[in-house]
Amino acid sequence: MSGKGAPIAVDEIDGTGLQVVVVAGTWHAAISDGLIAGAERVLDASGADYRLVRVPGSFEPRSPRRRRSKPEPTPSWRSG
């Protein structure tokens, strides 16, 4: 990686009022678990509400929606 286009560090991100869904595959846990941990750290620090949805692989992001026959009455959001 050259570092070109690297994100600029922001001291504080205000995610208050945001509801975020993190969708992660289960195929390569060593990589996805680290990425999830980083996302959770940033979301917790920002104050955003979030939930994690694990899917069988990287090409099935719609599968949790397909498996559910009825919509969930209340999402299980995690407050940051």
C-alpha positions as a printed NumPy array, in Angstrom:
array([[  0.   ,   0.   ,   0.   ],
       [  1.304,   3.373,  -0.973],
       [ -0.617,   5.403,   1.597],
       [ -2.078,   7.568,  -1.147],
       [ -5.689,   8.286,  -0.41 ],
       [ -5.349,   7.019,   3.16 ],
       [ -8.11 ,   8.295,   5.42 ],
       [ -7.358,  11.32 ,   7.548],
       [ -7.676,  10.613,  11.271],
       [-10.569,  12.398,  12.9  ],
       [-10.383,  13.019,  16.624],
       [-14.071,  12.532,  17.261],
       [-16.962,  11.239,  15.197],
       [-20.499,  11.925,  16.39 ],
       [-22.697,   8.969,  15.533],
       [-25.458,   9.903,  17.94 ],
       [-28.798,   8.874,  16.483],
       [-27.294,   6.629,  13.799],
       [-28.388,   3.002,  13.525],
       [-25.751,   0.924,  11.738],
       [-25.842,  -2.713,  10.66 ],
       [-22.433,  -4.362,  10.296],
       [-22.674,  -7.321,   7.898],
       [-19.741,  -9.73 ,   8.075],
       [-19.   , -13.066,   6.474],
       [-18.049, -16.136,   8.471],
       [-15.614, -17.529,   5.916],
       [-12.309, -16.172,   7.293],
       [-12.785, -15.464,  11.006],
       [ -9.18 , -14.357,  11.616],
       [ -9.668, -11.436,   9.235],
       [-13.347, -10.621,   9.751],
       [-13.127, -10.729,  13.562],
       [-10.378,  -8.096,  13.534],
       [-12.324,  -5.88 ,  11.149],
       [-15.46 ,  -6.253,  13.263],
       [-13.544,  -5.358,  16.43 ],
       [-12.254,  -2.18 ,  14.76 ],
       [-15.724,  -1.234,  13.552],
       [-17.191,  -1.843,  17.014],
       [-14.516,   0.334,  18.645],
       [-15.288,   3.241,  16.309],
       [-19.06 ,   2.795,  16.613],
       [-18.872,   2.6  ,  20.42 ],
       [-16.691,   5.72 ,  20.557],
       [-19.061,   7.59 ,  18.226],
       [-22.188,   6.825,  20.236],
       [-23.935,   5.108,  17.316],
       [-26.334,   2.206,  17.852],
       [-25.396,  -0.897,  15.893],
       [-25.942,  -4.58 ,  15.439],
       [-23.827,  -7.284,  13.87 ],
       [-25.201,  -9.713,  11.285],
       [-23.013, -12.682,  10.305],
       [-23.631, -14.277,   6.9  ],
       [-22.234, -17.527,   5.462],
       [-19.857, -15.813,   3.042],
       [-18.901, -12.582,   1.352],
       [-21.344, -12.97 ,  -1.555],
       [-24.576, -13.469,   0.419],
       [-25.311, -10.092,   2.01 ],
       [-29.079, -10.481,   1.406],
       [-29.377, -13.961,   2.962],
       [-30.447, -12.836,   6.472],
       [-33.37 , -10.988,   4.928],
       [-34.309, -13.974,   2.763],
       [-34.283, -16.425,   5.684],
       [-36.679, -14.351,   7.761],
       [-40.292, -15.088,   6.903],
       [-41.677, -12.362,   9.185],
       [-40.065,  -9.016,   9.936],
       [-38.567,  -8.622,  13.382],
       [-40.859,  -6.555,  15.604],
       [-37.953,  -4.745,  17.271],
       [-34.316,  -4.799,  16.111],
       [-31.766,  -5.632,  18.786],
       [-29.621,  -2.49 ,  18.588],
       [-26.52 ,  -2.17 ,  20.703],
       [-26.008,   1.281,  22.139],
       [-22.5  ,   2.679,  21.878]])
